[in-house]
Amino acid sequence: MRLFLSLLLCALFTITKAQQLVLPGDHPDPSVVKIGDEYWAAGTTSNWFPIFPLYRSKDLVNWKAAGHVFTEKPVWADYYMWAPEITYDNGKVYMYYTAHKKDGSLCIAVAVADNPEGQYKDLGPLVCQEYGSIDAFPMRDENGKLYMIWKEDGNSAGKPTPIWAAEMREDRTALAGEKKELFRADAPWEKGLVEGVSVIKHNNYFYALYAAAACCGKKCNYGTGVARAKKLLGPWEKFPGNPVLSDSDDWKCPGHGTPVEKDGRFYFLYHAYSTSSGAYGGRQGLLNEFEFTPDGWIRFLNNNNYADLTTTQKFVDDFSAVKLADSWYWSIFQDVRYAISQNTLKLKALPAICGAYLGRSVLSGNYSAEVTILKKSTSQAGLALIGDDMNMVYANIYNGHICLVELKKGKPAIIAQKAIKMPSQLVLKVKVENNTQASFMYSTDGVQFKTLNAKAADISFLPPWDRAVRVGLVSKGPLGSEALFRKFALVSE
């Protein structure tokens, strides 16, 4: 009996783990593959840089940062780095991804590496349709031929969004055949849009897990469906009970992920918005177990009962390493330069309206952050809540004043200001409540804080449609000036 209870508790623990949040923070479109005895994952960065974070895990639950796919932009692309699909085939790691082509449309490209941690060599675009091509997934058919599956981004022009497949060269440098449509949006819940297809073969069927409707932002209505076919090129039929994943009390708009097998069991790594932090916290990585049913379909064992197991978390960066932690990001449009020495981050200023900035993903709807700024800073040095280059709220120190600045749609406005005799170092702090209300403070000793803005700043305008709020550091001013920071801390409740 004791052995039975132990096994039962172990099984329950495993299932609980399988339904939990495993990649907290902004990790859209997660993909996963097993390489050797480890699992590797990657996710969308959109207009954040570096491009496509990499993570490694032994168990699909506990993930460690493992660098990025690109630390320089592919030469053909300029922005919108989306949907990396990490795969392993014949001893090579292939990263299929979407990006916007310079003076063109969204394209699907691929990079290759000998090892999952890189270095990745970009092989360039494979397909660039008029309305855009996104969300690539490679799959071999029933005869072993290599195909690429993707979505035509017709919704960007009010057009349909067919899911295509075409044979691909083994060296991944070009498509080798005519494209064939697999399926498109034709069910009411899909709202005219299907995308993010990933395929797994089991017994006599290919199964496509796909996302439908609007992916992103405060008005998203995403969900996940299943389709199946006995041959890769079809005919495909959709599960009559779709969607198989939809909103719950804790998570909303679940979709766009990759299935993976572990020890004879099957899991789906995908994203969803927390109902507590929503678009402000971004699309976070969830894991759910599924099984194949006797009638030949897929059933998620945890249905919509996702468990948000997050607790209060504290991240501290004392800038003791020679480079920034993998969790720091900046704008893909900026040439951000920094140096770290003697526990001090020196962030070179930019004269752009937003300055140079570094940001970290927020993990909850209530959080606080603080950083120490040194008097020796020669630029406007500050603590920022960041949407993008045109939308920020930040407090900075410069020329004997602390200013609270709202940058909205590219137009700056000072919303609070106080004169101060700058000590050798000063601590700036921000506390955010309910995702949208930000109170800024400052301290000369790091213990006693004075309020900068009597009325909380409204930051509800910050999240872009496809990204989340970041909290971080800003350095604004002429080229050659710099901000000096020590000990950044972020506490998520």
Order of alpha helices (4+ residues) and beta strands (2+ residues): alpha-beta-beta-beta-beta-beta-beta-beta-beta-beta-beta-beta-beta-beta-beta-beta-beta-beta-beta-beta-beta-alpha-beta-beta-beta-beta-beta-beta-beta-beta-beta-beta-beta-beta-beta-beta-beta-beta-beta-beta
